[in-house]
Structures are given as structure tokens and as C-alpha cells.
Amino acid sequence: MKTASLLIGIVLTAQLTIFCQTKIFISPFVGTNFTINSNDHSAQKINTPTNDFQFVYPKVHYSKLQPFTFGFLADYQKDKHRISTGIIFSDALGSYMKFGISTLAVNPIFDEFSYAAGGTWLARTATKIPVDYSFKLISAHHIGNVKSFFDMRVRVGLNLLFMRRWDKKSFGGDMVAFTENGENAYMIQPKSRAYYTLDGNQAGFITWECNLQKFWSISFKAGLEFDWYLKNKRRITTSFYYEQGTRNMSAMVNQIYYNNIYQGSNIIYSRGSAIQFKLAFPIQVFEKEKVK
């Protein structure tokens, strides 16, 4: 009877023993993203001597892989919870404008045009200060071993975004002021020119980079991250998340000309929304275990 009571007491004591782990990491990282923006479908009719043409901007979402970004995070981790902050350099806010020419007899869908098509890409870089929270959902282990192989975590947070605010003096060149949908902006030098021949006359697209005179914004994000372990130490963290911007921060204006006569324009904005990919290399600088 005494032996059974002793065994029960040992089991209960083991169940009530809880280890509370506190860790701090410094995590340099590199990353990239697929920017996301959309353009309202619009078409502008151009009358030519023998055919009627329309300049078309399809209503689709465009994505493009960005150059690499980099930065540092400081991670405070307590058991399953982790709070992170730091700085992100050279994160691109991109816009991609697709355009084409079709005859009026053809209704263009997505990127299908009956005559010609082109596109222009624009990316401006921003500095971000992230504030993130993640929670461990799943922990996988090596077979037959208590050491962790990887942890899967859910990640949410926000970014404070800062961009350079250009003016004529800092740009060092001519800029054209304009207002579009209540946005005060400057058109900077043309980013691209595309010319076609319609019925013997020249038709052209001239795309301008725009400065919206805004230098900060907030974005929100949510996704997953995976901690990869070697010898029970966190060595690599991969993150995949969606980031949603809240303010128009960059833009492009595409001007249409036919026979050297201005026909109209179309504008596309970027808020910095993107699908983000990050690869971090955490360095543990502090650890404390406490038995409760």
C-alpha cells in the first residue's frame, strides 16, 4: 500500500513539473516578395482612317518577383509565444501596368489583344519597422528522439513603412504636378515608351513614374513560419505571409498618343501589398529555464 502511494505521488509530481523557457534571438534575414496590385478595366476608342482601335488596360491582378530585401529582427520567446521587432531595408513596393491595342471587333480578356501588347514595371523601395507576434501550433520531432525537427507557427503583425519624399530639389530634374482621384502627385521622368503603327500613323504609350508626396504608411500581415532545428537548436526560420497595405504609396501614369495627339491616360497605384517570403538565421543570445 505504501509502495503504491509512493508511485502515485511520483507520477503526480512529474505531471505538475512545468519548465518555463525564455529565449532571446537576434535574427538577420533575407527575403523577397510577389507584389500585388490591380487595375480597373478601361478602354479608349481611337478612330483611324480604315479601322477603329481601342487602347486597353485589362482588369487583372499582376505579380512580379522582387529583388532581395534584408534586415534584422530581435525575437523574445517565452514557451509557445514569440514577439519580434527590428528593421527591414529595401523592401520593394511594385506596380506593373499591362496595356494593349485591339480592334473594336475583339473584346480583350486578360492579356489577349488582337493587335499588340506591352507592359511597364515600377518598383520603389521602403524601410519598414515590423511588430510581429507568433504562436507555436505544431512541433515535429526526429523519429525515436525527443529533439525537435521543426516547429510550425502562426504569425500576425504590422509594419510601419517609410519612403523617401521627393521634391524638385532632391530629384534634381523636372517634375510635372497633377491631381488624380484627390491624390497630389508629381510625374517624374518617363520610365518607358512603346510605339506602334496604326493605319500609317504612330500610336504610343508613355509611362511615367509618380511621386505621391507620401512618406509613411501602415500595413498588416498574417501567415505561417517554420523554425528548423539542428541538435535541438533553432538554426533557420522560413516565413510565408500576406501583407496588406493601407495607403497608396507609389503610382504610374500611362499616357496615350495617336498621331502625336494626346488621347487620355490611365493610372495604377501600389499600397505595398504583397506575398512575402523570408529566410532568417537566428542567433540565440539569452536563455533561461524556470521550473514552476
C-alpha positions in Angstrom: 0.0 0.0 0.0 2.8 2.4 0.9 4.6 1.5 -2.3 1.5 2.2 -4.5 1.0 5.6 -2.7 4.7 6.5 -3.4 4.4 5.7 -7.1 1.2 7.8 -7.4 2.9 10.7 -5.7 5.9 10.5 -8.1 3.6 10.4 -11.2 1.6 13.4 -9.9 4.8 15.4 -9.1 6.1 14.7 -12.7 2.8 15.9 -14.2 2.9 19.1 -12.2 6.5 19.9 -13.1 6.5 22.6 -15.8 9.6 24.1 -17.4 9.2 27.8 -18.5 11.7 28.7 -21.2 12.6 32.3 -22.0 14.9 32.9 -25.0 16.1 36.0 -26.9 17.4 35.8 -30.5 19.0 38.2 -33.0 17.9 37.1 -36.5 19.4 38.5 -39.6 17.3 37.6 -42.7 17.0 38.0 -46.4 13.7 37.8 -48.4 11.7 38.6 -51.5 8.1 39.1 -52.4 5.4 39.0 -55.1 3.8 42.4 -55.3 0.0 42.5 -55.9 -2.0 45.3 -57.5 -5.0 45.6 -59.8 -6.2 47.9 -62.5 -9.8 48.7 -63.4 -10.6 47.6 -66.9 -10.8 50.6 -69.2 -10.7 51.1 -73.0 -10.4 54.3 -75.0 -11.6 54.3 -78.6 -9.2 55.6 -81.3 -10.6 56.4 -84.7 -8.3 55.7 -87.7 -9.0 56.0 -91.4 -9.7 52.3 -92.0 -10.2 50.7 -88.6 -11.3 51.6 -85.2 -8.9 50.7 -82.4 -9.0 50.8 -78.7 -6.3 51.1 -76.1 -7.0 48.6 -73.4 -6.0 48.1 -69.7 -7.2 44.7 -68.5 -8.8 44.3 -65.1 -6.5 41.7 -63.6 -4.0 41.3 -60.7 -0.4 41.5 -61.5 2.5 40.0 -59.6 6.3 40.1 -60.1 9.1 38.7 -58.1 11.1 41.5 -56.3 14.8 41.9 -55.7 16.1 40.7 -52.4 15.4 42.6 -49.2 17.3 42.2 -45.9 17.2 43.2 -42.3 17.4 42.2 -38.6 14.9 41.0 -36.1 15.0 40.8 -32.3 12.9 37.8 -31.0 11.7 37.5 -27.5 10.3 34.0 -27.0 8.6 32.5 -23.9 7.3 29.0 -24.2 5.0 28.9 -27.3 4.8 32.7 -27.7 7.2 34.9 -29.6 7.3 38.7 -30.1 9.6 40.2 -32.7 10.6 43.7 -33.9 13.5 45.1 -35.9 14.1 46.8 -39.3 13.6 45.8 -42.9 15.7 47.5 -45.6 15.0 47.9 -49.4 11.6 46.2 -49.4 10.1 47.0 -52.8 6.6 48.5 -53.5 6.0 47.5 -57.0 3.5 48.3 -59.8 3.1 46.5 -63.1 0.9 48.1 -65.8 -0.2 46.0 -68.7 -1.6 47.6 -71.8 -2.5 46.6 -75.3 -4.2 47.6 -78.6 -7.3 45.8 -80.0 -9.7 46.3 -82.8 -13.2 47.1 -81.6 -14.4 43.8 -83.0 -12.4 41.9 -80.4 -13.3 42.0 -76.7 -9.9 41.6 -74.9 -9.9 39.3 -71.9 -7.0 39.4 -69.5 -3.8 39.6 -71.6 -5.4 38.8 -75.0 -5.1 41.5 -77.6 -5.8 41.4 -81.3 -3.1 43.8 -82.3 -0.2 44.5 -79.9 0.6 44.4 -76.2 3.2 45.8 -73.8 3.9 46.4 -70.1 5.9 48.6 -67.7 7.3 47.7 -64.3 8.0 50.1 -61.5 9.4 49.5 -58.0 10.2 51.9 -55.2 12.0 50.7 -52.1 10.8 51.3 -48.5 12.2 50.9 -45.0 9.9 49.0 -42.6 9.7 48.6 -38.8 7.8 45.3 -38.1 6.0 44.4 -34.9 5.0 40.7 -35.0 3.5 38.0 -32.8 3.7 34.3 -33.4 2.3 31.2 -31.6 3.6 27.6 -31.9 0.9 25.3 -33.4 2.8 22.1 -34.2 6.2 20.7 -33.1 7.7 17.7 -35.0 10.4 15.5 -33.7 13.1 13.2 -35.0 11.9 9.6 -35.0 12.8 8.0 -31.8 14.2 11.2 -30.4 12.8 13.9 -28.2 14.8 16.6 -30.1 12.7 19.0 -32.2 13.0 18.8 -36.0 10.8 21.8 -36.8 8.0 24.0 -35.3 5.1 25.5 -37.3 3.9 28.8 -36.0 1.1 31.2 -37.0 2.3 34.8 -37.4 0.4 38.1 -37.4 1.7 41.7 -37.1 2.0 45.1 -38.7 4.7 47.1 -40.4 5.4 50.8 -40.2 6.5 51.8 -43.7 8.7 54.8 -44.5 9.7 56.1 -48.0 11.8 58.9 -49.3 9.7 62.0 -50.0 10.9 63.5 -53.2 10.8 67.1 -54.3 12.2 69.0 -57.2 15.4 69.9 -55.3 16.1 66.3 -54.2 15.2 64.8 -57.6 17.4 67.3 -59.5 15.1 67.3 -62.6 11.8 68.4 -64.0 8.6 67.1 -62.4 5.1 67.7 -63.6 2.4 68.3 -60.9 -1.0 66.7 -61.3 -4.0 65.6 -59.2 -5.7 62.3 -59.8 -8.6 61.0 -57.6 -7.7 63.5 -55.0 -4.1 62.5 -54.9 -1.5 65.3 -55.2 1.5 64.0 -57.1 4.4 64.7 -59.4 5.1 62.8 -62.7 8.8 62.2 -62.8 10.8 61.2 -65.9 9.2 58.6 -68.3 10.0 55.1 -67.3 9.2 53.6 -70.8 8.0 54.4 -74.3 6.2 52.0 -76.6 5.2 52.9 -80.2 3.1 51.1 -82.8 1.9 51.9 -86.3 -1.9 52.1 -86.9 -3.1 52.8 -90.4 0.2 54.5 -91.2 0.2 56.7 -88.1 2.1 56.4 -84.9 0.4 55.3 -81.7 2.3 55.4 -78.5 2.3 54.7 -74.7 4.4 56.8 -72.5 4.6 55.6 -68.9 5.6 58.0 -66.1 6.8 57.2 -62.5 4.8 59.2 -60.0 5.7 60.6 -56.6 2.6 60.8 -54.4 4.3 63.0 -51.8 3.7 60.4 -49.0 6.4 59.1 -46.8 4.8 56.7 -44.3 2.0 54.1 -44.1 0.9 51.0 -42.1 0.5 47.5 -43.4 -0.9 44.4 -41.8 0.2 40.8 -42.3 -0.7 37.2 -41.4 0.8 33.9 -42.4 3.0 30.9 -41.2 6.6 30.5 -40.2 8.7 27.4 -39.7 11.5 27.0 -37.2 14.1 24.4 -38.3 16.3 22.8 -35.6 19.7 21.1 -35.6 20.9 19.4 -32.4 17.9 20.9 -30.6 18.9 24.4 -31.5 16.9 26.8 -33.7 19.0 27.4 -36.8 16.8 28.6 -39.6 13.3 30.2 -39.8 11.3 30.4 -43.0 8.3 32.7 -43.2 5.4 33.0 -45.7 2.8 35.6 -45.2 0.4 38.0 -46.9 0.9 41.7 -46.3 -1.9 44.2 -47.0 -1.1 47.9 -47.4 -3.5 50.7 -46.4 -2.4 53.8 -48.4 -1.4 54.5 -52.0 2.3 55.0 -51.8 3.5 54.8 -55.4 1.9 55.1 -58.8 2.4 55.0 -62.6 0.6 57.1 -65.2 0.3 55.8 -68.8 -0.4 58.4 -71.4 -1.8 57.5 -74.8 -0.9 59.4 -78.1 -2.1 58.8 -81.6 -0.6 60.8 -84.5 1.1 63.0 -81.9 -2.2 63.9 -80.3 -2.9 63.2 -76.7 -5.8 60.8 -76.2 -6.0 60.1 -72.5 -4.3 58.4 -69.6 -4.6 55.6 -67.1 -3.1 55.4 -63.6 -2.3 52.4 -61.3 -1.4 52.6 -57.7 0.6 50.4 -55.2 -0.1 50.2 -51.5 2.7 47.8 -50.9 0.5 44.7 -50.7 2.5 41.5 -51.4 3.1 37.9 -50.7 6.3 37.8 -48.6 9.0 35.2 -48.3 11.7 35.5 -45.6 14.7 33.3 -44.6 16.2 34.1 -41.2 19.3 32.8 -39.4 18.5 33.2 -35.7 21.4 33.6 -33.2 20.5 32.8 -29.6 21.9 35.4 -27.2 19.9 34.5 -24.0 18.2 31.5 -22.4 16.6 30.9 -19.1 14.7 27.9 -17.8 12.4 28.1 -14.7 10.7 25.2 -13.0 7.2 26.0 -11.8 
